[in-house]
Amino acid sequence: MKRVVLASLSALALSGFVAPEVFAGTTTTQKTAVVSSTLNRPMTFQLSPNGLVTSAYRGSYLNQGIPSYAHLNHAYASGRVTAESLVRAAIAAGQLSPETLSDVGFIRTVDTKLASLDD
């Protein structure tokens, strides 16, 4: 009886080491597939109007021609940057979906946030 118990415990202990190795290959393949499919897809997510203006203020759209910090406020006041041009820059950066351009409420809110930069 002691031999049966000892053999059972040994088998159980060994299965704890072997089982994770057997399943590790499947898990790695699945993770790789998820990462690959995510990397092949364009990254777009919806920023809030406030998040968009904050990102612009911090310089996230310099490559798209949108200035940062006090220069953003001056560019808005002089008409060089508009709410629509900021939305277009975020779309080009992959941070907003193209449908955002047709969202009048979103554009108005971005305009309001831009106007309040000097407050």
C-alpha positions in Angstrom: 0.0 0.0 0.0 2.9 2.4 0.8 4.3 1.7 -2.7 1.0 2.6 -4.4 0.7 5.8 -2.4 4.4 6.7 -3.1 4.1 5.9 -6.8 0.9 8.0 -7.1 2.5 11.0 -5.3 5.5 10.7 -7.6 3.4 10.6 -10.7 1.4 13.6 -9.4 4.5 15.6 -8.7 6.0 14.8 -12.1 2.8 15.8 -13.9 3.1 19.3 -12.3 6.4 19.8 -14.1 5.5 18.1 -17.4 2.0 19.6 -17.9 3.1 23.2 -18.1 5.7 22.4 -20.6 3.2 20.6 -22.8 0.8 23.5 -22.7 3.5 26.1 -23.0 3.9 25.6 -26.8 0.2 26.1 -27.4 0.0 29.2 -25.2 3.1 30.8 -26.9 1.6 30.1 -30.4 -1.7 31.6 -29.3 0.0 34.7 -27.9 2.1 35.1 -31.0 -1.0 34.9 -33.2 -2.8 37.6 -31.1 0.3 39.9 -31.2 0.7 39.3 -35.0 -2.9 40.1 -35.7 -2.8 43.2 -33.5 0.3 44.5 -35.2 -1.1 44.1 -38.7 -4.2 46.1 -37.8 -4.0 50.0 -37.9 -4.1 51.4 -34.4 -7.1 53.7 -34.0 -8.8 54.6 -30.8 -11.1 57.4 -29.9 -9.7 60.3 -27.9 -12.0 62.6 -26.1 -12.0 66.2 -27.3 -10.2 67.2 -24.1 -7.7 64.4 -24.6 -7.1 65.5 -28.1 -6.4 69.1 -27.2 -4.2 68.0 -24.3 -2.2 65.8 -26.6 -1.8 68.6 -29.0 -0.7 71.0 -26.3 1.9 68.5 -25.2 3.3 68.2 -28.7 1.8 64.9 -29.9 1.1 66.3 -33.4 4.3 68.2 -34.2 5.0 65.8 -37.1 1.6 66.7 -38.5 2.3 70.5 -38.3 0.4 71.2 -35.1 2.6 73.3 -32.7 2.7 72.7 -29.0 2.3 74.7 -25.8 2.0 78.5 -26.2 2.6 78.1 -29.9 -0.6 76.1 -30.2 -2.6 78.9 -28.5 -1.1 81.5 -30.9 -1.6 79.3 -34.0 -5.3 78.8 -33.0 -5.8 82.6 -32.3 -4.3 83.4 -35.7 -6.3 80.8 -37.5 -3.4 78.6 -38.6 -4.8 75.7 -36.4 -8.5 74.9 -36.3 -10.5 72.2 -34.6 -10.8 70.5 -37.9 -7.1 70.6 -38.7 -6.3 69.2 -35.3 -8.8 66.4 -35.8 -7.2 65.7 -39.2 -3.8 65.6 -37.6 -5.0 63.1 -35.0 -6.5 60.9 -37.8 -3.2 61.0 -39.6 -1.4 59.9 -36.4 -3.9 57.0 -36.1 -5.4 58.3 -32.9 -8.9 59.1 -34.2 -11.1 57.4 -36.7 -11.8 59.2 -40.0 -15.5 59.3 -39.1 -14.7 61.8 -36.4 -14.6 64.6 -39.0 -18.3 64.2 -39.6 -19.0 64.5 -35.8 -20.1 68.1 -35.5 -20.4 67.9 -31.7 -16.9 66.6 -31.4 -15.5 69.3 -33.6 -17.3 72.0 -31.7 -16.1 70.7 -28.4 -12.5 70.6 -29.7 -13.0 74.2 -30.8 -14.2 75.2 -27.4 -11.3 73.5 -25.7 -8.8 75.2 -28.1 -10.4 78.6 -27.4 -10.0 78.1 -23.7 -6.2 77.3 -23.8 -5.3 80.8 -22.6 -7.6 80.6 -19.6 
